């Protein structure tokens, strides 16, 4: 898969997660409280790869939430994991530093 395809897939997955969260007020409130992002900051935050990584990590951090998202959007958990890996910063063990 080309880099542009990976980016497009990651972006579309991140948008799908944010759209789903927006339709789940309780879950969105929890995410905003944990992330420290205010509702009025969401529009600008979506342009920040670190915000997107955090949002995807939030989703993956609770399997029932991940599965609820996947069921609602007809997505696979592996798609969310791939998007999260795209937005994650390289770690010490990644060999990418």
mmCIF file as gemmi writes it, N, C-alpha and C atoms, coordinates in Angstrom:
data_model
loop_
_atom_site.group_PDB
_atom_site.id
_atom_site.type_symbol
_atom_site.label_atom_id
_atom_site.label_alt_id
_atom_site.label_comp_id
_atom_site.label_asym_id
_atom_site.label_entity_id
_atom_site.label_seq_id
_atom_site.pdbx_PDB_ins_code
_atom_site.Cartn_x
_atom_site.Cartn_y
_atom_site.Cartn_z
_atom_site.occupancy
_atom_site.B_iso_or_equiv
_atom_site.pdbx_formal_charge
_atom_site.auth_seq_id
_atom_site.auth_asym_id
_atom_site.pdbx_PDB_model_num
ATOM 1 N N . UNK Axp A 1 ? 0.842 -1.174 0 1 0 ? 1 A 1
ATOM 2 C CA . UNK Axp A 1 ? 0 0 0 1 0 ? 1 A 1
ATOM 3 C C . UNK Axp A 1 ? 0.891 1.243 0 1 0 ? 1 A 1
ATOM 4 N N . UNK Axp A 2 ? 0.545 2.215 -0.8 1 0 ? 2 A 1
ATOM 5 C CA . UNK Axp A 2 ? 1.335 3.44 -0.901 1 0 ? 2 A 1
ATOM 6 C C . UNK Axp A 2 ? 1.088 4.333 0.31 1 0 ? 2 A 1
ATOM 7 N N . UNK Axp A 3 ? 2.06 5.223 0.567 1 0 ? 3 A 1
ATOM 8 C CA . UNK Axp A 3 ? 1.938 6.139 1.706 1 0 ? 3 A 1
ATOM 9 C C . UNK Axp A 3 ? 0.672 6.979 1.634 1 0 ? 3 A 1
ATOM 10 N N . UNK Axp A 4 ? 0.305 7.44 0.429 1 0 ? 4 A 1
ATOM 11 C CA . UNK Axp A 4 ? -0.91 8.245 0.281 1 0 ? 4 A 1
ATOM 12 C C . UNK Axp A 4 ? -2.146 7.437 0.647 1 0 ? 4 A 1
ATOM 13 N N . UNK Axp A 5 ? -2.157 6.148 0.293 1 0 ? 5 A 1
ATOM 14 C CA . UNK Axp A 5 ? -3.287 5.283 0.64 1 0 ? 5 A 1
ATOM 15 C C . UNK Axp A 5 ? -3.376 5.089 2.148 1 0 ? 5 A 1
ATOM 16 N N . UNK Axp A 6 ? -2.229 4.896 2.786 1 0 ? 6 A 1
ATOM 17 C CA . UNK Axp A 6 ? -2.195 4.723 4.245 1 0 ? 6 A 1
ATOM 18 C C . UNK Axp A 6 ? -2.714 5.988 4.919 1 0 ? 6 A 1
ATOM 19 N N . UNK Axp A 7 ? -2.264 7.144 4.454 1 0 ? 7 A 1
ATOM 20 C CA . UNK Axp A 7 ? -2.713 8.416 5.015 1 0 ? 7 A 1
ATOM 21 C C . UNK Axp A 7 ? -4.218 8.581 4.826 1 0 ? 7 A 1
ATOM 22 N N . UNK Axp A 8 ? -4.717 8.308 3.641 1 0 ? 8 A 1
ATOM 23 C CA . UNK Axp A 8 ? -6.151 8.442 3.364 1 0 ? 8 A 1
ATOM 24 C C . UNK Axp A 8 ? -6.963 7.501 4.249 1 0 ? 8 A 1
ATOM 25 N N . UNK Axp A 9 ? -6.501 6.263 4.406 1 0 ? 9 A 1
ATOM 26 C CA . UNK Axp A 9 ? -7.2 5.306 5.26 1 0 ? 9 A 1
ATOM 27 C C . UNK Axp A 9 ? -7.184 5.762 6.712 1 0 ? 9 A 1
ATOM 28 N N . UNK Axp A 10 ? -6.044 6.242 7.176 1 0 ? 10 A 1
ATOM 29 C CA . UNK Axp A 10 ? -5.934 6.704 8.565 1 0 ? 10 A 1
ATOM 30 C C . UNK Axp A 10 ? -6.838 7.916 8.789 1 0 ? 10 A 1
ATOM 31 N N . UNK Axp A 11 ? -6.844 8.848 7.842 1 0 ? 11 A 1
ATOM 32 C CA . UNK Axp A 11 ? -7.683 10.034 7.973 1 0 ? 11 A 1
ATOM 33 C C . UNK Axp A 11 ? -9.163 9.663 7.972 1 0 ? 11 A 1
ATOM 34 N N . UNK Axp A 12 ? -9.56 8.777 7.067 1 0 ? 12 A 1
ATOM 35 C CA . UNK Axp A 12 ? -10.976 8.407 7.001 1 0 ? 12 A 1
ATOM 36 C C . UNK Axp A 12 ? -11.388 7.658 8.263 1 0 ? 12 A 1
ATOM 37 N N . UNK Axp A 13 ? -10.501 6.842 8.819 1 0 ? 13 A 1
ATOM 38 C CA . UNK Axp A 13 ? -10.811 6.147 10.065 1 0 ? 13 A 1
ATOM 39 C C . UNK Axp A 13 ? -10.931 7.142 11.207 1 0 ? 13 A 1
ATOM 40 N N . UNK Axp A 14 ? -10.008 8.088 11.295 1 0 ? 14 A 1
ATOM 41 C CA . UNK Axp A 14 ? -10.055 9.098 12.358 1 0 ? 14 A 1
ATOM 42 C C . UNK Axp A 14 ? -11.332 9.928 12.256 1 0 ? 14 A 1
ATOM 43 N N . UNK Axp A 15 ? -11.728 10.302 11.057 1 0 ? 15 A 1
ATOM 44 C CA . UNK Axp A 15 ? -12.964 11.065 10.86 1 0 ? 15 A 1
ATOM 45 C C . UNK Axp A 15 ? -14.172 10.23 11.277 1 0 ? 15 A 1
ATOM 46 N N . UNK Axp A 16 ? -14.148 8.954 10.924 1 0 ? 16 A 1
ATOM 47 C CA . UNK Axp A 16 ? -15.25 8.063 11.303 1 0 ? 16 A 1
ATOM 48 C C . UNK Axp A 16 ? -15.353 7.944 12.82 1 0 ? 16 A 1
ATOM 49 N N . UNK Axp A 17 ? -14.211 7.849 13.499 1 0 ? 17 A 1
ATOM 50 C CA . UNK Axp A 17 ? -14.219 7.751 14.964 1 0 ? 17 A 1
ATOM 51 C C . UNK Axp A 17 ? -14.774 9.039 15.569 1 0 ? 17 A 1
ATOM 52 N N . UNK Axp A 18 ? -14.317 10.179 15.094 1 0 ? 18 A 1
ATOM 53 C CA . UNK Axp A 18 ? -14.8 11.454 15.63 1 0 ? 18 A 1
ATOM 54 C C . UNK Axp A 18 ? -16.295 11.618 15.363 1 0 ? 18 A 1
ATOM 55 N N . UNK Axp A 19 ? -16.741 11.244 14.182 1 0 ? 19 A 1
ATOM 56 C CA . UNK Axp A 19 ? -18.159 11.324 13.848 1 0 ? 19 A 1
ATOM 57 C C . UNK Axp A 19 ? -18.972 10.421 14.77 1 0 ? 19 A 1
ATOM 58 N N . UNK Axp A 20 ? -18.466 9.214 15.005 1 0 ? 20 A 1
ATOM 59 C CA . UNK Axp A 20 ? -19.159 8.283 15.894 1 0 ? 20 A 1
ATOM 60 C C . UNK Axp A 20 ? -19.195 8.84 17.314 1 0 ? 20 A 1
ATOM 61 N N . UNK Axp A 21 ? -18.066 9.355 17.791 1 0 ? 21 A 1
ATOM 62 C CA . UNK Axp A 21 ? -18.029 9.937 19.134 1 0 ? 21 A 1
ATOM 63 C C . UNK Axp A 21 ? -19.021 11.092 19.263 1 0 ? 21 A 1
ATOM 64 N N . UNK Axp A 22 ? -19.137 11.903 18.214 1 0 ? 22 A 1
ATOM 65 C CA . UNK Axp A 22 ? -20.065 13.026 18.248 1 0 ? 22 A 1
ATOM 66 C C . UNK Axp A 22 ? -21.51 12.556 18.421 1 0 ? 22 A 1
ATOM 67 N N . UNK Axp A 23 ? -21.812 11.362 17.947 1 0 ? 23 A 1
ATOM 68 C CA . UNK Axp A 23 ? -23.141 10.793 18.103 1 0 ? 23 A 1
ATOM 69 C C . UNK Axp A 23 ? -23.333 10.04 19.399 1 0 ? 23 A 1
ATOM 70 N N . UNK Axp A 24 ? -22.293 9.98 20.214 1 0 ? 24 A 1
ATOM 71 C CA . UNK Axp A 24 ? -22.315 9.302 21.512 1 0 ? 24 A 1
ATOM 72 C C . UNK Axp A 24 ? -21.922 10.324 22.582 1 0 ? 24 A 1
ATOM 73 N N . UNK Axp A 25 ? -22.865 11.2 22.982 1 0 ? 25 A 1
ATOM 74 C CA . UNK Axp A 25 ? -22.516 12.315 23.879 1 0 ? 25 A 1
ATOM 75 C C . UNK Axp A 25 ? -21.801 11.907 25.161 1 0 ? 25 A 1
ATOM 76 N N . UNK Axp A 26 ? -22.212 10.808 25.776 1 0 ? 26 A 1
ATOM 77 C CA . UNK Axp A 26 ? -21.564 10.371 27.011 1 0 ? 26 A 1
ATOM 78 C C . UNK Axp A 26 ? -20.104 9.976 26.753 1 0 ? 26 A 1
ATOM 79 N N . UNK Axp A 27 ? -19.879 9.262 25.657 1 0 ? 27 A 1
ATOM 80 C CA . UNK Axp A 27 ? -18.53 8.828 25.305 1 0 ? 27 A 1
ATOM 81 C C . UNK Axp A 27 ? -17.668 10.037 24.905 1 0 ? 27 A 1
ATOM 82 N N . UNK Axp A 28 ? -18.255 10.958 24.158 1 0 ? 28 A 1
ATOM 83 C CA . UNK Axp A 28 ? -17.52 12.16 23.754 1 0 ? 28 A 1
ATOM 84 C C . UNK Axp A 28 ? -17.132 12.983 24.982 1 0 ? 28 A 1
ATOM 85 N N . UNK Axp A 29 ? -18.053 13.125 25.917 1 0 ? 29 A 1
ATOM 86 C CA . UNK Axp A 29 ? -17.746 13.873 27.145 1 0 ? 29 A 1
ATOM 87 C C . UNK Axp A 29 ? -16.601 13.227 27.9 1 0 ? 29 A 1
ATOM 88 N N . UNK Axp A 30 ? -16.625 11.904 27.972 1 0 ? 30 A 1
ATOM 89 C CA . UNK Axp A 30 ? -15.549 11.185 28.669 1 0 ? 30 A 1
ATOM 90 C C . UNK Axp A 30 ? -14.211 11.413 27.967 1 0 ? 30 A 1
ATOM 91 N N . UNK Axp A 31 ? -14.207 11.297 26.628 1 0 ? 31 A 1
ATOM 92 C CA . UNK Axp A 31 ? -12.974 11.516 25.879 1 0 ? 31 A 1
ATOM 93 C C . UNK Axp A 31 ? -12.457 12.939 26.078 1 0 ? 31 A 1
ATOM 94 N N . UNK Axp A 32 ? -13.342 13.92 25.985 1 0 ? 32 A 1
ATOM 95 C CA . UNK Axp A 32 ? -12.91 15.312 26.155 1 0 ? 32 A 1
ATOM 96 C C . UNK Axp A 32 ? -12.353 15.537 27.554 1 0 ? 32 A 1
ATOM 97 N N . UNK Axp A 33 ? -12.988 14.956 28.556 1 0 ? 33 A 1
ATOM 98 C CA . UNK Axp A 33 ? -12.498 15.113 29.933 1 0 ? 33 A 1
ATOM 99 C C . UNK Axp A 33 ? -11.114 14.486 30.09 1 0 ? 33 A 1
ATOM 100 N N . UNK Axp A 34 ? -10.927 13.322 29.513 1 0 ? 34 A 1
ATOM 101 C CA . UNK Axp A 34 ? -9.626 12.654 29.63 1 0 ? 34 A 1
ATOM 102 C C . UNK Axp A 34 ? -8.539 13.349 28.813 1 0 ? 34 A 1
ATOM 103 N N . UNK Axp A 35 ? -8.913 13.904 27.672 1 0 ? 35 A 1
ATOM 104 C CA . UNK Axp A 35 ? -7.916 14.526 26.791 1 0 ? 35 A 1
ATOM 105 C C . UNK Axp A 35 ? -7.618 15.973 27.176 1 0 ? 35 A 1
ATOM 106 N N . UNK Axp A 36 ? -8.539 16.6 27.893 1 0 ? 36 A 1
ATOM 107 C CA . UNK Axp A 36 ? -8.351 18.005 28.245 1 0 ? 36 A 1
ATOM 108 C C . UNK Axp A 36 ? -8.752 18.96 27.137 1 0 ? 36 A 1
ATOM 109 N N . UNK Axp A 37 ? -9.318 18.439 26.075 1 0 ? 37 A 1
ATOM 110 C CA . UNK Axp A 37 ? -9.772 19.274 24.963 1 0 ? 37 A 1
ATOM 111 C C . UNK Axp A 37 ? -11.188 19.752 25.267 1 0 ? 37 A 1
ATOM 112 N N . UNK Axp A 38 ? -11.415 21.054 25.067 1 0 ? 38 A 1
ATOM 113 C CA . UNK Axp A 38 ? -12.753 21.612 25.25 1 0 ? 38 A 1
ATOM 114 C C . UNK Axp A 38 ? -13.545 21.453 23.95 1 0 ? 38 A 1
ATOM 115 N N . UNK Axp A 39 ? -14.863 21.388 24.044 1 0 ? 39 A 1
ATOM 116 C CA . UNK Axp A 39 ? -15.672 21.243 22.828 1 0 ? 39 A 1
ATOM 117 C C . UNK Axp A 39 ? -15.385 22.314 21.78 1 0 ? 39 A 1
ATOM 118 N N . UNK Axp A 40 ? -15.11 23.548 22.216 1 0 ? 40 A 1
ATOM 119 C CA . UNK Axp A 40 ? -14.837 24.617 21.26 1 0 ? 40 A 1
ATOM 120 C C . UNK Axp A 40 ? -13.453 24.482 20.606 1 0 ? 40 A 1
ATOM 121 N N . UNK Axp A 41 ? -12.626 23.567 21.094 1 0 ? 41 A 1
ATOM 122 C CA . UNK Axp A 41 ? -11.296 23.343 20.515 1 0 ? 41 A 1
ATOM 123 C C . UNK Axp A 41 ? -11.286 22.187 19.509 1 0 ? 41 A 1
ATOM 124 N N . UNK Axp A 42 ? -12.387 21.445 19.411 1 0 ? 42 A 1
ATOM 125 C CA . UNK Axp A 42 ? -12.417 20.268 18.543 1 0 ? 42 A 1
ATOM 126 C C . UNK Axp A 42 ? -12.091 20.59 17.097 1 0 ? 42 A 1
ATOM 127 N N . UNK Axp A 43 ? -12.654 21.661 16.579 1 0 ? 43 A 1
ATOM 128 C CA . UNK Axp A 43 ? -12.455 22.002 15.164 1 0 ? 43 A 1
ATOM 129 C C . UNK Axp A 43 ? -10.977 22.168 14.822 1 0 ? 43 A 1
ATOM 130 N N . UNK Axp A 44 ? -10.216 22.809 15.687 1 0 ? 44 A 1
ATOM 131 C CA . UNK Axp A 44 ? -8.791 22.977 15.411 1 0 ? 44 A 1
ATOM 132 C C . UNK Axp A 44 ? -7.99 21.734 15.808 1 0 ? 44 A 1
ATOM 133 N N . UNK Axp A 45 ? -8.466 20.994 16.808 1 0 ? 45 A 1
ATOM 134 C CA . UNK Axp A 45 ? -7.736 19.812 17.279 1 0 ? 45 A 1
ATOM 135 C C . UNK Axp A 45 ? -7.678 18.709 16.229 1 0 ? 45 A 1
ATOM 136 N N . UNK Axp A 46 ? -8.68 18.64 15.369 1 0 ? 46 A 1
ATOM 137 C CA . UNK Axp A 46 ? -8.699 17.557 14.378 1 0 ? 46 A 1
ATOM 138 C C . UNK Axp A 46 ? -7.542 17.671 13.386 1 0 ? 46 A 1
ATOM 139 N N . UNK Axp A 47 ? -6.877 18.799 13.353 1 0 ? 47 A 1
ATOM 140 C CA . UNK Axp A 47 ? -5.72 18.973 12.466 1 0 ? 47 A 1
ATOM 141 C C . UNK Axp A 47 ? -4.409 18.566 13.139 1 0 ? 47 A 1
ATOM 142 N N . UNK Axp A 48 ? -4.495 18.147 14.39 1 0 ? 48 A 1
ATOM 143 C CA . UNK Axp A 48 ? -3.31 17.778 15.158 1 0 ? 48 A 1
ATOM 144 C C . UNK Axp A 48 ? -3.172 16.259 15.199 1 0 ? 48 A 1
ATOM 145 N N . UNK Axp A 49 ? -2.115 15.716 14.575 1 0 ? 49 A 1
ATOM 146 C CA . UNK Axp A 49 ? -1.925 14.261 14.581 1 0 ? 49 A 1
ATOM 147 C C . UNK Axp A 49 ? -1.882 13.665 15.991 1 0 ? 49 A 1
ATOM 148 N N . UNK Axp A 50 ? -1.366 14.416 16.96 1 0 ? 50 A 1
ATOM 149 C CA . UNK Axp A 50 ? -1.318 13.913 18.339 1 0 ? 50 A 1
ATOM 150 C C . UNK Axp A 50 ? -2.73 13.774 18.914 1 0 ? 50 A 1
ATOM 151 N N . UNK Axp A 51 ? -3.61 14.693 18.579 1 0 ? 51 A 1
ATOM 152 C CA . UNK Axp A 51 ? -5.004 14.595 19.018 1 0 ? 51 A 1
ATOM 153 C C . UNK Axp A 51 ? -5.656 13.36 18.408 1 0 ? 51 A 1
ATOM 154 N N . UNK Axp A 52 ? -5.434 13.153 17.109 1 0 ? 52 A 1
ATOM 155 C CA . UNK Axp A 52 ? -6.02 11.993 16.432 1 0 ? 52 A 1
ATOM 156 C C . UNK Axp A 52 ? -5.481 10.694 17.021 1 0 ? 52 A 1
ATOM 157 N N . UNK Axp A 53 ? -4.185 10.667 17.316 1 0 ? 53 A 1
ATOM 158 C CA . UNK Axp A 53 ? -3.589 9.48 17.937 1 0 ? 53 A 1
ATOM 159 C C . UNK Axp A 53 ? -4.231 9.227 19.296 1 0 ? 53 A 1
ATOM 160 N N . UNK Axp A 54 ? -4.414 10.276 20.07 1 0 ? 54 A 1
ATOM 161 C CA . UNK Axp A 54 ? -5.034 10.138 21.378 1 0 ? 54 A 1
ATOM 162 C C . UNK Axp A 54 ? -6.474 9.664 21.29 1 0 ? 54 A 1
ATOM 163 N N . UNK Axp A 55 ? -7.192 10.163 20.311 1 0 ? 55 A 1
ATOM 164 C CA . UNK Axp A 55 ? -8.578 9.759 20.121 1 0 ? 55 A 1
ATOM 165 C C . UNK Axp A 55 ? -8.656 8.273 19.76 1 0 ? 55 A 1
ATOM 166 N N . UNK Axp A 56 ? -7.774 7.833 18.877 1 0 ? 56 A 1
ATOM 167 C CA . UNK Axp A 56 ? -7.757 6.425 18.483 1 0 ? 56 A 1
ATOM 168 C C . UNK Axp A 56 ? -7.306 5.547 19.651 1 0 ? 56 A 1
ATOM 169 N N . UNK Axp A 57 ? -6.34 6.017 20.426 1 0 ? 57 A 1
ATOM 170 C CA . UNK Axp A 57 ? -5.911 5.28 21.621 1 0 ? 57 A 1
ATOM 171 C C . UNK Axp A 57 ? -7.046 5.162 22.634 1 0 ? 57 A 1
ATOM 172 N N . UNK Axp A 58 ? -7.806 6.243 22.791 1 0 ? 58 A 1
ATOM 173 C CA . UNK Axp A 58 ? -8.964 6.22 23.681 1 0 ? 58 A 1
ATOM 174 C C . UNK Axp A 58 ? -9.933 5.121 23.254 1 0 ? 58 A 1
ATOM 175 N N . UNK Axp A 59 ? -10.202 5.05 21.992 1 0 ? 59 A 1
ATOM 176 C CA . UNK Axp A 59 ? -11.123 4.042 21.469 1 0 ? 59 A 1
ATOM 177 C C . UNK Axp A 59 ? -10.58 2.636 21.697 1 0 ? 59 A 1
ATOM 178 N N . UNK Axp A 60 ? -9.296 2.444 21.44 1 0 ? 60 A 1
ATOM 179 C CA . UNK Axp A 60 ? -8.697 1.114 21.573 1 0 ? 60 A 1
ATOM 180 C C . UNK Axp A 60 ? -8.468 0.721 23.03 1 0 ? 60 A 1
ATOM 181 N N . UNK Axp A 61 ? -8.475 1.689 23.922 1 0 ? 61 A 1
ATOM 182 C CA . UNK Axp A 61 ? -8.205 1.41 25.321 1 0 ? 61 A 1
ATOM 183 C C . UNK Axp A 61 ? -9.34 0.726 26.057 1 0 ? 61 A 1
ATOM 184 N N . UNK Axp A 62 ? -10.48 0.606 25.416 1 0 ? 62 A 1
ATOM 185 C CA . UNK Axp A 62 ? -11.641 -0.028 26.052 1 0 ? 62 A 1
ATOM 186 C C . UNK Axp A 62 ? -12.333 -0.877 24.994 1 0 ? 62 A 1
ATOM 187 N N . UNK Axp A 63 ? -12.093 -2.172 25.069 1 0 ? 63 A 1
ATOM 188 C CA . UNK Axp A 63 ? -12.559 -3.083 24.015 1 0 ? 63 A 1
ATOM 189 C C . UNK Axp A 63 ? -14.05 -2.966 23.724 1 0 ? 63 A 1
ATOM 190 N N . UNK Axp A 64 ? -14.927 -2.862 24.726 1 0 ? 64 A 1
ATOM 191 C CA . UNK Axp A 64 ? -16.355 -2.712 24.394 1 0 ? 64 A 1
ATOM 192 C C . UNK Axp A 64 ? -16.646 -1.46 23.566 1 0 ? 64 A 1
ATOM 193 N N . UNK Axp A 65 ? -15.916 -0.383 23.831 1 0 ? 65 A 1
ATOM 194 C CA . UNK Axp A 65 ? -16.095 0.846 23.051 1 0 ? 65 A 1
ATOM 195 C C . UNK Axp A 65 ? -15.598 0.641 21.632 1 0 ? 65 A 1
ATOM 196 N N . UNK Axp A 66 ? -14.438 0.022 21.491 1 0 ? 66 A 1
ATOM 197 C CA . UNK Axp A 66 ? -13.9 -0.277 20.164 1 0 ? 66 A 1
ATOM 198 C C . UNK Axp A 66 ? -14.878 -1.13 19.382 1 0 ? 66 A 1
ATOM 199 N N . UNK Axp A 67 ? -15.402 -2.165 20.006 1 0 ? 67 A 1
ATOM 200 C CA . UNK Axp A 67 ? -16.328 -3.061 19.312 1 0 ? 67 A 1
ATOM 201 C C . UNK Axp A 67 ? -17.644 -2.366 18.975 1 0 ? 67 A 1
ATOM 202 N N . UNK Axp A 68 ? -18.086 -1.456 19.842 1 0 ? 68 A 1
ATOM 203 C CA . UNK Axp A 68 ? -19.302 -0.686 19.553 1 0 ? 68 A 1
ATOM 204 C C . UNK Axp A 68 ? -19.088 0.205 18.328 1 0 ? 68 A 1
ATOM 205 N N . UNK Axp A 69 ? -17.921 0.852 18.27 1 0 ? 69 A 1
ATOM 206 C CA . UNK Axp A 69 ? -17.597 1.668 17.093 1 0 ? 69 A 1
ATOM 207 C C . UNK Axp A 69 ? -17.566 0.805 15.839 1 0 ? 69 A 1
ATOM 208 N N . UNK Axp A 70 ? -16.887 -0.316 15.91 1 0 ? 70 A 1
ATOM 209 C CA . UNK Axp A 70 ? -16.754 -1.193 14.748 1 0 ? 70 A 1
ATOM 210 C C . UNK Axp A 70 ? -18.112 -1.697 14.273 1 0 ? 70 A 1
ATOM 211 N N . UNK Axp A 71 ? -18.969 -2.053 15.217 1 0 ? 71 A 1
ATOM 212 C CA . UNK Axp A 71 ? -20.299 -2.529 14.839 1 0 ? 71 A 1
ATOM 213 C C . UNK Axp A 71 ? -21.122 -1.41 14.199 1 0 ? 71 A 1
ATOM 214 N N . UNK Axp A 72 ? -21.052 -0.226 14.781 1 0 ? 72 A 1
ATOM 215 C CA . UNK Axp A 72 ? -21.836 0.91 14.278 1 0 ? 72 A 1
ATOM 216 C C . UNK Axp A 72 ? -21.384 1.371 12.898 1 0 ? 72 A 1
ATOM 217 N N . UNK Axp A 73 ? -20.098 1.201 12.606 1 0 ? 73 A 1
ATOM 218 C CA . UNK Axp A 73 ? -19.55 1.722 11.347 1 0 ? 73 A 1
ATOM 219 C C . UNK Axp A 73 ? -19.168 0.625 10.36 1 0 ? 73 A 1
ATOM 220 N N . UNK Axp A 74 ? -19.45 -0.621 10.737 1 0 ? 74 A 1
ATOM 221 C CA . UNK Axp A 74 ? -19.081 -1.754 9.887 1 0 ? 74 A 1
ATOM 222 C C . UNK Axp A 74 ? -17.58 -1.745 9.584 1 0 ? 74 A 1
ATOM 223 N N . UNK Axp A 75 ? -16.793 -1.477 10.626 1 0 ? 75 A 1
ATOM 224 C CA . UNK Axp A 75 ? -15.333 -1.431 10.514 1 0 ? 75 A 1
ATOM 225 C C . UNK Axp A 75 ? -14.729 -2.625 11.232 1 0 ? 75 A 1
ATOM 226 N N . UNK Axp A 76 ? -13.461 -2.851 10.978 1 0 ? 76 A 1
ATOM 227 C CA . UNK Axp A 76 ? -12.728 -3.906 11.67 1 0 ? 76 A 1
ATOM 228 C C . UNK Axp A 76 ? -11.788 -3.265 12.69 1 0 ? 76 A 1
ATOM 229 N N . UNK Axp A 77 ? -11.597 -3.904 13.844 1 0 ? 77 A 1
ATOM 230 C CA . UNK Axp A 77 ? -10.664 -3.364 14.832 1 0 ? 77 A 1
ATOM 231 C C . UNK Axp A 77 ? -9.266 -3.146 14.249 1 0 ? 77 A 1
ATOM 232 N N . UNK Axp A 78 ? -8.851 -4.006 13.334 1 0 ? 78 A 1
ATOM 233 C CA . UNK Axp A 78 ? -7.527 -3.87 12.719 1 0 ? 78 A 1
ATOM 234 C C . UNK Axp A 78 ? -7.385 -2.543 11.967 1 0 ? 78 A 1
ATOM 235 N N . UNK Axp A 79 ? -8.484 -2.048 11.439 1 0 ? 79 A 1
ATOM 236 C CA . UNK Axp A 79 ? -8.459 -0.763 10.731 1 0 ? 79 A 1
ATOM 237 C C . UNK Axp A 79 ? -8.153 0.37 11.712 1 0 ? 79 A 1
ATOM 238 N N . UNK Axp A 80 ? -8.743 0.296 12.893 1 0 ? 80 A 1
ATOM 239 C CA . UNK Axp A 80 ? -8.494 1.31 13.917 1 0 ? 80 A 1
ATOM 240 C C . UNK Axp A 80 ? -7.047 1.219 14.393 1 0 ? 80 A 1
ATOM 241 N N . UNK Axp A 81 ? -6.567 0.003 14.591 1 0 ? 81 A 1
ATOM 242 C CA . UNK Axp A 81 ? -5.179 -0.196 15.028 1 0 ? 81 A 1
ATOM 243 C C . UNK Axp A 81 ? -4.214 0.373 13.986 1 0 ? 81 A 1
ATOM 244 N N . UNK Axp A 82 ? -4.457 0.105 12.715 1 0 ? 82 A 1
ATOM 245 C CA . UNK Axp A 82 ? -3.581 0.617 11.647 1 0 ? 82 A 1
ATOM 246 C C . UNK Axp A 82 ? -3.583 2.139 11.63 1 0 ? 82 A 1
ATOM 247 N N . UNK Axp A 83 ? -4.747 2.748 11.816 1 0 ? 83 A 1
ATOM 248 C CA . UNK Axp A 83 ? -4.823 4.216 11.847 1 0 ? 83 A 1
ATOM 249 C C . UNK Axp A 83 ? -4.062 4.759 13.048 1 0 ? 83 A 1
ATOM 250 N N . UNK Axp A 84 ? -4.218 4.115 14.195 1 0 ? 84 A 1
ATOM 251 C CA . UNK Axp A 84 ? -3.506 4.558 15.399 1 0 ? 84 A 1
ATOM 252 C C . UNK Axp A 84 ? -1.999 4.455 15.206 1 0 ? 84 A 1
ATOM 253 N N . UNK Axp A 85 ? -1.549 3.388 14.568 1 0 ? 85 A 1
ATOM 254 C CA . UNK Axp A 85 ? -0.112 3.229 14.319 1 0 ? 85 A 1
ATOM 255 C C . UNK Axp A 85 ? 0.39 4.307 13.371 1 0 ? 85 A 1
ATOM 256 N N . UNK Axp A 86 ? -0.447 4.706 12.429 1 0 ? 86 A 1
ATOM 257 C CA . UNK Axp A 86 ? -0.044 5.767 11.502 1 0 ? 86 A 1
ATOM 258 C C . UNK Axp A 86 ? 0.189 7.081 12.25 1 0 ? 86 A 1
ATOM 259 N N . UNK Axp A 87 ? -0.689 7.401 13.202 1 0 ? 87 A 1
ATOM 260 C CA . UNK Axp A 87 ? -0.587 8.671 13.906 1 0 ? 87 A 1
ATOM 261 C C . UNK Axp A 87 ? 0.343 8.644 15.112 1 0 ? 87 A 1
ATOM 262 N N . UNK Axp A 88 ? 0.7 7.471 15.571 1 0 ? 88 A 1
ATOM 263 C CA . UNK Axp A 88 ? 1.562 7.361 16.754 1 0 ? 88 A 1
ATOM 264 C C . UNK Axp A 88 ? 2.975 7.835 16.438 1 0 ? 88 A 1
ATOM 265 N N . UNK Axp A 89 ? 3.576 8.44 17.41 1 0 ? 89 A 1
ATOM 266 C CA . UNK Axp A 89 ? 4.981 8.84 17.258 1 0 ? 89 A 1
ATOM 267 C C . UNK Axp A 89 ? 5.856 7.615 17.445 1 0 ? 89 A 1
ATOM 268 N N . UNK Axp A 90 ? 6.986 7.586 16.785 1 0 ? 90 A 1
ATOM 269 C CA . UNK Axp A 90 ? 7.878 6.43 16.952 1 0 ? 90 A 1
ATOM 270 C C . UNK Axp A 90 ? 8.328 6.308 18.41 1 0 ? 90 A 1
ATOM 271 N N . UNK Axp A 91 ? 8.399 5.093 18.878 1 0 ? 91 A 1
ATOM 272 C CA . UNK Axp A 91 ? 8.865 4.847 20.237 1 0 ? 91 A 1
ATOM 273 C C . UNK Axp A 91 ? 10.304 4.366 20.232 1 0 ? 91 A 1
ATOM 274 N N . UNK Axp A 92 ? 10.845 4.159 21.395 1 0 ? 92 A 1
ATOM 275 C CA . UNK Axp A 92 ? 12.241 3.74 21.495 1 0 ? 92 A 1
ATOM 276 C C . UNK Axp A 92 ? 12.49 2.396 20.815 1 0 ? 92 A 1
ATOM 277 N N . UNK Axp A 93 ? 11.54 1.491 20.873 1 0 ? 93 A 1
ATOM 278 C CA . UNK Axp A 93 ? 11.731 0.174 20.285 1 0 ? 93 A 1
ATOM 279 C C . UNK Axp A 93 ? 11.334 0.073 18.828 1 0 ? 93 A 1
ATOM 280 N N . UNK Axp A 94 ? 10.882 1.18 18.232 1 0 ? 94 A 1
ATOM 281 C CA . UNK Axp A 94 ? 10.352 1.117 16.873 1 0 ? 94 A 1
ATOM 282 C C . UNK Axp A 94 ? 11.447 1.098 15.804 1 0 ? 94 A 1
ATOM 283 N N . UNK Axp A 95 ? 12.638 1.568 16.144 1 0 ? 95 A 1
ATOM 284 C CA . UNK Axp A 95 ? 13.695 1.669 15.144 1 0 ? 95 A 1
ATOM 285 C C . UNK Axp A 95 ? 13.498 2.856 14.202 1 0 ? 95 A 1
ATOM 286 N N . UNK Axp A 96 ? 12.501 3.683 14.471 1 0 ? 96 A 1
ATOM 287 C CA . UNK Axp A 96 ? 12.179 4.808 13.588 1 0 ? 96 A 1
ATOM 288 C C . UNK Axp A 96 ? 12.696 6.146 14.088 1 0 ? 96 A 1
ATOM 289 N N . UNK Axp A 97 ? 13.387 6.156 15.212 1 0 ? 97 A 1
ATOM 290 C CA . UNK Axp A 97 ? 13.878 7.427 15.765 1 0 ? 97 A 1
ATOM 291 C C . UNK Axp A 97 ? 15.143 7.84 15.054 1 0 ? 97 A 1
